[in-house]
């Protein structure tokens, strides 16, 4: 008795349904290897792999004979945080049976963006009599990176060498740190000196 098998290929349980790739990974970086098995009576049990859906931006490719999925574009998390690709495995049997398998590819964030202040420039007039801890204004910045890479720490980086003002590192609140009268005079002198 000769048993004829015409079943479609099946993907291995070892092929993951979700993987990740770091953003801006170099071209050729391996993302995952597909594993499927053919079910036909041909001696050659080879399969051909292809991406059939979800790769409209051309960020990924698959080696047809090995199933290695790799990066071909500039994967940027801020542009696209995840991709859902459908892969197809086709056998070389007489009927060329095929089956599909979906994999989610998450893009892992790197700290590749600089925080940006919003509603700038900031300008505020305060009386010379303002007491210490008087709130002057709140600086607000945004970072489009993800998770810990988006955390912002505020500091005064220039123009306040004598520490007249303080800035809360977490909230961005700028406040008076010492009496302003003499500080204002020194500031005037600095401006003249330029």
C-alpha positions in Angstrom: 0.0 0.0 0.0 1.4 3.4 -1.0 0.2 6.2 1.2 0.0 9.6 -0.5 0.4 12.6 1.7 -0.9 15.9 0.5 -1.0 17.9 3.7 0.3 21.5 3.8 3.6 22.3 5.6 3.4 23.0 9.3 5.4 25.5 11.3 7.3 24.1 14.2 6.2 24.8 17.8 9.7 26.2 18.2 8.9 29.1 15.9 8.0 32.1 18.1 4.9 34.2 17.5 6.5 37.3 19.0 10.1 38.5 18.8 11.9 41.9 19.1 14.6 43.8 17.3 16.5 46.9 18.6 15.7 50.0 16.6 18.3 51.1 14.1 19.7 47.5 14.0 22.2 47.1 11.2 21.1 45.7 7.9 21.4 42.0 7.9 20.7 41.6 11.6 18.9 38.3 12.2 15.4 38.7 13.8 14.2 35.1 13.8 14.5 31.8 12.0 11.4 30.1 10.6 11.0 26.4 11.0 8.5 24.4 9.1 8.1 20.8 7.9 6.8 19.6 4.5 4.3 16.8 4.3 4.5 15.2 0.8 6.0 12.1 -0.7 8.8 13.8 -2.5 12.3 12.8 -1.5 13.3 16.5 -1.4 11.6 17.9 1.7 12.7 21.5 1.0 10.5 24.5 1.6 10.4 28.0 0.2 9.7 30.8 2.7 8.3 34.2 1.8 6.9 37.3 3.5 3.3 37.7 2.2 1.8 40.4 4.4 2.8 43.3 6.7 6.1 44.3 5.1 4.9 47.2 3.0 7.8 49.4 4.3 10.3 46.8 3.3 12.0 46.7 6.7 12.5 42.9 6.6 13.4 40.1 4.3 13.5 36.3 4.5 16.0 33.9 3.0 13.7 31.6 0.9 15.6 28.4 1.6 16.8 28.9 5.2 13.9 30.8 6.7 16.2 33.4 8.3 14.4 36.7 8.7 16.6 39.7 8.8 16.6 43.5 8.8 16.8 45.4 5.5 15.6 48.9 6.4 16.1 51.5 9.1 13.8 50.2 11.9 12.8 53.2 14.0 10.5 52.7 17.0 9.3 56.3 16.9 8.1 55.7 13.4 6.7 52.2 13.9 6.8 50.4 17.3 5.8 47.0 16.0 5.2 45.0 12.8 2.9 42.1 12.2 4.3 40.0 9.4 2.7 37.0 7.8 5.1 34.3 6.4 4.3 31.6 4.0 6.0 28.2 3.7 5.5 26.4 0.4 6.6 22.8 -0.3 8.0 21.4 -3.6 5.4 18.7 -3.9 3.3 18.2 -7.0 0.5 20.3 -5.6 2.8 23.0 -4.0 1.0 23.2 -0.7 1.6 26.2 1.5 0.7 27.5 4.9 1.0 30.8 6.7 2.3 31.9 10.1 2.1 35.2 11.8 4.9 36.8 13.9 4.8 40.1 15.8 8.1 42.0 15.7 8.4 44.5 18.5 11.0 47.3 18.1 13.0 47.9 21.2 13.8 51.5 22.0 17.2 53.1 22.2 17.9 56.6 23.5 18.2 58.2 20.1 16.1 61.4 20.6 17.0 64.7 22.3 14.4 66.1 24.7 12.6 69.2 23.3 11.2 72.1 25.3 7.7 73.1 24.4 6.2 76.6 24.3 9.6 78.2 24.0 11.1 80.8 24.4 10.3 81.3 28.1 10.0 84.8 29.4 8.9 86.0 32.8 9.2 89.3 34.7 9.3 89.1 38.4 9.6 91.8 41.0 12.9 92.5 42.7 11.1 91.9 46.0 10.2 88.3 45.2 11.0 86.1 48.1 13.0 82.9 48.1 11.1 79.8 46.8 8.8 82.1 44.7 7.9 80.1 41.6 9.0 81.9 38.4 7.8 79.5 35.7 7.6 75.8 34.8 9.7 74.5 31.9 8.2 71.6 30.1 10.1 69.2 27.8 9.1 66.1 25.9 11.2 63.1 24.8 9.6 60.8 22.2 11.7 57.9 23.3 10.1 55.1 25.4 10.3 54.0 29.0 13.4 55.1 30.9 14.8 56.6 27.8 12.0 59.2 27.9 12.7 60.3 31.5 13.8 64.0 31.7 16.0 65.6 34.3 15.9 69.4 34.4 18.9 71.5 35.2 19.9 75.1 34.7 22.9 74.8 32.4 24.0 78.4 31.8 23.4 82.0 32.8 22.9 81.5 36.5 26.5 81.1 37.8 25.6 82.7 41.1 22.7 80.4 41.8 20.0 83.1 42.0 17.5 80.5 40.7 16.8 76.9 41.4 15.2 74.3 39.1 13.4 71.2 40.3 15.0 68.3 38.5 11.8 66.4 38.2 9.1 69.0 37.6 11.0 71.7 35.8 9.8 74.4 38.2 12.2 77.4 38.3 12.1 79.3 41.5 13.9 82.1 43.3 16.8 80.7 45.3 18.2 83.9 46.9 17.3 87.6 47.2 17.2 89.3 43.8 18.2 92.8 44.5 22.0 92.5 44.3 21.8 89.7 41.8 19.8 91.9 39.5 22.6 94.6 39.7 25.2 92.0 38.9 23.1 90.8 36.0 23.0 94.4 34.7 26.7 94.7 34.9 27.2 91.5 33.0 25.0 92.7 30.2 26.9 96.0 30.0 30.2 94.0 29.9 29.2 92.2 26.7 
